[in-house]
Amino acid sequence: MIPWFEFHSFMLGPIRIQVWGTLVALGFLAAIWVAARRAKQQNIHPNHIWNMAPWILVSAFVGARLFHVLFYSPIWYWSHPWEAINFALPGFSMMGGVIGGVLAGLVYAKYHKLNLWSMADLVAYALPLGSAIGRIGCFLIHDHPGTLTNSILGVQYPDGVRHDHGLYLSLLGWGMFILFYFLGRKKRPPGYFVGFWLVIDGTVRFVLDFYRIGDTRYIGLTPTQWLLILTVTAGIFILKRSSNLDFMNQDNAKIVNFYELDAWKQGHEFVLAIYDITKQFPKDEMFGIVSQMRRAAVSITSNIAEGFSRRSPKEKMQFYSIAGGSLTELLNQLFISRDVGYLEADKFKELQEKNVRVHMILNGLIAKTQTFINS
């Protein structure tokens, strides 16, 4: 077991420094530094992280206090309403802080037209480190005592050996930070770390809350546990979504550019063939069927290329489907060209076969994309 000791404050010259607040601040700064460093690795300007940080900090503190007031001690604060804004008093819920921070981050990302999932992943990647350091402060002041225990990690409180949730949550933070470090060495789809954090942190905290004492409970569960049911469920769906995106991009180690796709390669050959054959069409068709056929041909590979660059399977499907429509449009124009005498039968057959071949490869790409959307 761990012997009892506590450390609430220390003097820095004439100034008394609070240990808990200092460690929470250090944890926040460390998390922001890690997030900014990873942002640079992800080709996101790190200034966005530093500029977003003050808004997240303020919103997190407000959210943490508001959640505690509304769900943990509503009756007391109803009788003492002004104490709700007395931040010198204890009473902050981490999950309320997460909600407040998330809302601030969403507003910032939306305003600056940043990818929401990419920004959220940066924060989720660094959050365990901030929690690990901040929770050391909780452990040192022992503000989260648990039930009696015989565990080797139990703390010898004055009235017996008890679980100490500050210690457990700090250890959880360090463990998740190390895990995320190794997972982050490989390229991950947006939402990956958000989902992992919600599931792992939420599951562990849900279990630990059964060993807390003095908390308000509704039908046997703390307010945080009720919220965690929602967040863990959301985390599972987010992980599933990021897994789908990962599978969609599983060939990216080999295919990093659109022009490496078979559909684009075959389509490009078809485009060149259309440009070549339409040079032989009558000059008075330059702004007629020649222009229409060339636009339709260019649309095929252009939409394949744009679809490849999109992250969302639904967006990929949209552009691949447009490419398929352009192929069908072009096939119709080939029939017209043959029937009005611009194309000989053998040339028509050659181009028709190219059209069908591209369409078959593209349909395979569309079918694969549809599978991920349906799942």
C-alpha positions in Angstrom: 0.0 0.0 0.0 1.0 3.6 -0.4 1.6 5.6 2.8 -0.4 8.7 3.5 1.0 12.1 2.6 -0.5 15.2 1.2 0.8 18.3 -0.5 -1.6 21.2 -0.9 0.6 24.2 -1.4 4.0 25.7 -1.1 5.6 29.1 -0.7 7.4 30.8 -3.6 8.8 33.8 -1.8 5.8 35.7 -0.3 3.4 33.9 -2.7 1.5 30.7 -1.8 1.2 28.4 -4.8 -1.6 25.8 -4.9 -0.2 22.4 -6.0 -3.4 21.2 -7.7 -3.9 24.3 -9.8 -0.2 24.4 -10.7 -0.2 20.8 -11.9 -3.4 21.2 -13.9 -1.9 24.3 -15.6 1.3 22.3 -16.4 -0.7 19.4 -17.7 -2.7 21.8 -20.0 0.5 23.4 -21.3 2.2 20.0 -21.9 -0.9 18.7 -23.8 -1.0 21.9 -26.0 2.7 21.6 -26.7 2.3 17.9 -27.8 -0.8 18.8 -29.9 1.0 21.6 -31.6 4.1 19.5 -32.3 1.9 16.7 -33.8 -0.1 19.3 -35.8 3.2 20.3 -37.5 3.8 16.7 -38.4 0.2 16.5 -39.9 0.8 19.6 -42.0 -1.5 21.7 -39.8 -0.1 25.1 -38.7 0.7 24.7 -35.0 -0.4 28.3 -34.4 -4.0 27.0 -34.7 -3.4 24.9 -31.6 -1.9 27.7 -29.5 -4.6 30.2 -30.7 -7.4 27.7 -29.8 -5.9 26.8 -26.4 -7.2 29.8 -24.4 -10.8 29.3 -25.7 -10.6 25.6 -24.8 -9.2 26.5 -21.3 -12.0 28.9 -20.5 -14.8 26.8 -21.9 -13.4 23.7 -20.1 -13.4 25.4 -16.7 -16.9 26.8 -17.3 -18.2 23.4 -18.5 -16.5 21.5 -15.6 -18.2 23.9 -13.1 -21.6 23.9 -14.8 -21.8 20.1 -15.0 -20.9 19.8 -11.3 -23.5 22.5 -10.3 -26.3 21.0 -12.4 -25.8 17.3 -11.7 -23.7 16.8 -8.5 -24.9 19.5 -6.1 -28.0 21.2 -7.7 -29.9 21.6 -4.4 -27.0 23.2 -2.6 -26.3 25.6 -5.4 -30.0 26.4 -5.7 -29.7 27.8 -2.1 -26.3 29.4 -2.8 -26.4 30.5 -6.4 -23.5 32.9 -6.2 -21.2 30.2 -5.1 -21.5 28.6 -8.6 -19.2 31.3 -9.9 -16.8 31.1 -7.0 -14.0 29.2 -8.7 -12.0 29.1 -5.4 -14.4 26.4 -4.2 -13.9 22.8 -5.2 -16.4 21.1 -7.5 -15.3 20.5 -11.1 -16.3 17.6 -13.3 -13.7 16.5 -15.9 -16.4 15.3 -18.3 -18.1 18.7 -18.1 -14.8 20.2 -18.9 -14.4 17.9 -21.9 -17.8 19.0 -23.2 -17.0 22.7 -22.8 -13.6 22.2 -24.5 -15.1 20.3 -27.3 -17.7 23.0 -28.0 -15.0 25.7 -28.0 -12.8 23.6 -30.4 -15.7 23.0 -32.8 -16.5 26.7 -33.0 -12.8 27.6 -33.6 -12.4 24.9 -36.3 -15.6 25.8 -38.0 -14.7 29.5 -38.0 -11.3 28.9 -39.4 -12.6 26.3 -41.9 -10.4 23.5 -40.5 -11.1 19.8 -40.7 -13.0 19.0 -37.5 -11.9 15.4 -37.2 -8.2 16.2 -37.8 -8.3 19.0 -35.1 -10.2 16.8 -32.7 -7.7 14.0 -33.2 -4.8 16.3 -32.3 -6.5 17.2 -29.0 -7.4 13.6 -28.2 -3.9 12.5 -28.9 -2.4 14.9 -26.4 -5.3 14.9 -23.8 -4.0 11.8 -21.9 -0.7 13.6 -21.1 -2.6 16.6 -19.7 -4.8 14.3 -17.6 -1.8 12.3 -16.4 0.0 15.4 -15.1 -3.1 17.2 -13.8 -4.3 14.1 -11.9 -1.1 14.0 -10.0 -2.4 17.2 -8.3 -5.6 15.3 -7.4 -3.6 12.5 -5.9 -1.4 14.9 -3.9 -4.4 16.6 -2.3 -6.5 13.4 -2.2 -9.7 15.0 -3.3 -11.1 11.8 -4.8 -11.1 9.2 -2.1 -12.6 5.8 -2.8 -13.9 2.9 -1.0 -11.8 0.7 1.4 -9.5 -1.8 -0.3 -6.7 -4.3 0.2 -5.1 -3.3 -3.2 -1.4 -2.8 -3.4 -2.2 0.6 -4.9 -4.4 1.6 -2.0 -3.5 4.7 -0.1 -3.4 4.6 3.7 -6.0 7.3 4.5 -6.4 8.3 8.2 -9.5 6.0 8.4 -8.1 3.0 6.5 -6.6 1.9 3.1 -8.7 3.4 0.3 -8.7 3.6 -3.5 -7.4 7.0 -4.7 -9.0 8.0 -8.0 -6.5 10.7 -8.6 -3.7 8.1 -8.6 -5.6 5.7 -10.8 -6.6 8.4 -13.4 -3.0 9.7 -13.5 -1.8 6.1 -14.2 -4.5 5.8 -16.9 -3.4 9.0 -18.5 0.3 7.9 -18.6 -0.7 4.5 -20.0 -2.9 6.0 -22.8 -0.2 8.6 -23.6 2.4 6.0 -24.2 -0.1 3.8 -26.2 -1.0 6.8 -28.3 2.6 7.6 -28.9 3.3 4.2 -30.5 0.0 4.2 -32.3 0.7 7.6 -33.7 3.9 6.5 -35.4 1.7 5.1 -38.2 -0.6 7.3 -40.2 -4.1 7.1 -38.8 -7.4 8.2 -40.3 -9.2 11.2 -38.8 -11.2 10.4 -35.7 -9.0 7.4 -34.7 -7.6 8.9 -31.5 -10.9 10.5 -30.6 -12.6 7.2 -30.7 -9.9 5.4 -28.8 -9.9 8.0 -26.1 -13.6 7.9 -25.6 -13.7 4.1 -25.4 -10.7 3.5 -23.2 -11.0 6.5 -20.9 -14.8 6.1 -20.7 -14.7 2.4 -19.9 -12.1 2.7 -17.1 -13.8 5.8 -15.6 -17.2 4.1 -15.6 -15.8 1.2 -13.6 -13.8 3.4 -11.2 -16.9 5.5 -10.4 -18.4 2.4 -8.6 -15.5 2.8 -6.1 -16.1 6.5 -5.4 -17.6 7.7 -2.2 -19.8 10.8 -1.5 -20.9 11.2 -5.1 -24.5 12.0 -6.1 -26.1 9.0 -7.8 -29.2 8.6 -10.0 -30.5 5.0 -10.2 -27.2 3.7 -8.9 -25.0 5.6 -11.3 -23.1 8.9 -10.9 -23.9 11.7 -13.4 -20.5 11.0 -15.0 -21.4 7.4 -15.5 -24.6 8.2 -17.3 -22.7 10.6 -19.6 -20.0 7.9 -20.2 -22.6 5.5 -21.5 -23.2 8.0 -24.3 -19.5 8.9 -24.9 -18.3 5.3 -25.0 -21.1 4.4 -27.5 -20.1 7.4 -29.6 -16.5 6.3 -29.4 -17.3 2.9 -30.8 -19.1 4.5 -33.7 -16.3 6.9 -34.3 -13.7 4.0 -34.3 -15.9 2.1 -36.7 -16.0 5.2 -39.0 -12.3 5.7 -38.8 -11.7 2.0 -39.5 -13.8 2.3 -42.6 -11.7 5.2 -43.7 -8.5 3.3 -42.9 -9.7 0.4 -45.1 -10.6 2.9 -47.9 -7.0 4.1 -47.8 -5.3 0.8 -47.0 -3.5 0.8 -50.4 -2.2 4.3 -49.8 1.2 2.8 -48.9 1.4 1.7 -52.5 -1.0 4.2 -54.2 -0.3 7.7 -53.0 -1.4 9.6 -56.2 -4.6 9.4 -58.2 -2.7 8.6 -61.4 -1.6 5.2 -59.9 -5.3 4.0 -59.9 -6.1 1.5 -62.6 -9.4 3.3 -63.2 -7.5 6.5 -63.9 -4.8 4.9 -66.0 -7.3 3.2 -68.3 -9.5 6.3 -68.3 -6.6 8.5 -69.3 -5.8 6.2 -72.3 -9.4 6.5 -73.3 -9.4 10.3 -73.0 -6.3 10.4 -75.3 -8.0 8.1 -77.8 -11.1 10.4 -77.9 -9.0 13.5 -78.4 -7.1 11.7 -81.2 -10.2 10.4 -83.1 -12.1 13.7 -82.8 -9.3 15.4 -84.7 -10.7 13.6 -87.8 -14.3 14.9 -87.3 -15.6 17.7 -89.5 -14.4 21.2 -88.6 -18.0 22.4 -88.2 -18.4 20.0 -85.3 -15.6 21.6 -83.3 -18.1 23.4 -81.0 -20.7 20.6 -81.4 -20.1 16.9 -80.8 -16.3 17.2 -80.7 -16.5 19.7 -77.8 -19.2 17.5 -76.0 -17.1 14.3 -76.3 -13.9 15.9 -75.1 -15.6 17.5 -72.1 -17.3 14.2 -71.2 -13.9 12.4 -71.6 -12.0 14.9 -69.4 -14.8 14.6 -66.8 -14.1 10.9 -66.4 -10.5 11.2 -65.1 -11.0 14.5 -63.4 -13.7 13.1 -61.2 -11.8 9.9 -60.5 -8.8 12.1 -59.4 -11.0 14.3 -57.2 -12.8 11.3 -55.7 -9.4 9.7 -54.8 -8.4 12.8 -52.8 -11.7 12.9 -50.7 -11.6 11.4 -47.2 -15.2 10.6 -46.8 -16.5 7.4 -48.5 -19.7 9.2 -49.4 -17.8 12.0 -51.1 -15.7 9.4 -53.0 -18.9 7.7 -54.1 -20.2 11.1 -55.4 -17.3 11.8 -57.7 -16.8 8.2 -58.9 -20.5 8.1 -59.8 -20.1 11.3 -61.8 -17.2 9.7 -63.6 -19.5 6.8 -64.4 -22.1 9.1 -65.7 -19.6 10.8 -68.0 -18.6 7.4 -69.4 -22.2 6.6 -70.2 -22.7 10.0 -71.8 -19.5 9.5 -73.9 -20.7 6.0 -75.0 -23.9 7.6 -76.3 -21.9 10.2 -78.2 -19.9 7.4 -79.8 -23.1 5.8 -81.1 -24.1 9.1 -82.6 -20.7 9.6 -84.2 -20.9 6.1 -85.8 -24.5 6.6 -87.0 -23.8 9.9 -88.6 -20.8 8.6 -90.4 -18.0 10.2 -88.3 -16.7 6.8 -87.0 -16.0 3.6 -88.9 -17.4 0.4 -87.4 -14.0 -1.0 -86.4 -13.0 2.2 -84.7 -16.3 2.5 -83.0 -15.9 -1.1 -81.6 -12.4 -0.3 -80.3 -13.5 2.8 -78.5 -16.7 1.0 -77.2 -14.5 -1.7 -75.7 -12.2 0.9 -74.0 -15.3 2.5 -72.6 -16.6 -0.8 -71.2 -13.2 -1.7 -69.7 -12.9 1.6 -67.9 -16.5 1.3 -66.7 -15.9 -2.2 -65.3 -12.8 -1.0 -63.3 -14.7 2.1 -62.1 -17.7 0.0 -61.1 -15.4 -2.1 -58.9 -14.2 1.1 -57.2 -17.7 2.2 -56.7 -18.8 -1.1 -55.3 -16.0 -1.1 -52.8 -16.9 2.4 -51.7 -20.6 1.5 -51.4 -19.6 -1.5 -49.2 -18.0 0.9 -46.6 -21.0 3.3 -46.7 -23.4 0.4 -46.1 -21.3 -0.9 -43.2 
